[in-house]
Amino acid sequence: MIPRIDTVEVKNDFNLLIRFKSGETVLYDVGDDINSIEEFSVLKTEPHLFDHVQVDESRTSVFWNDRIDLPGDTLLEYGQRVN
């Protein structure tokens, strides 16, 4: 089953707080992606862009532009669970 995203909230130090429709909540550190994926480096050089994260229409991923996105299953698998 594809995890559906309910909300995404920008936190300090390139972290996202993601709430899923299932009720699960994770804190995902985008900093690792910024340092290892070339397309993501613009999030560090243009910090205002990071604040404009959006949930896609299908509610299965978050994105910043047409080149930078993260799927919900990745966020759920690698994010730190929050109670």
ZIWONOR-V71283 format. One line per field, one symbol per residue. phi: phi as a letter, one per 30 degrees, with the letter a starting at -180 (. if undefined). psi: psi as a letter, one per 20 degrees, with the letter a starting at -180 (. if undefined). burial: # if it has 24 or more other ideal C-beta (glycine too) atoms within 12 Angstrom, else .. A space follows every 10 residues. Layout:
# ZIWONOR-V71283
phi: ???
psi: ???
burial: ???
This chain:
# ZIWONOR-V71283
phi: .ddcddbbbd cdhicbcccc edjdbbcccd eddedccedd dddddbedde dcdbcdedic acacadcbab deddeddcdd dbd
psi: pppppgqppp rqlkqpoppq hiiqpqopoi hghhiioghi hhhhhmhhhh ikqqprhiki rqrhaiiorp qhhggggiqp pp.
burial: ..###..#.# ...####### ...####### ..##.....# ..##....## ..#.#...## ####...### ##.###..#. ...
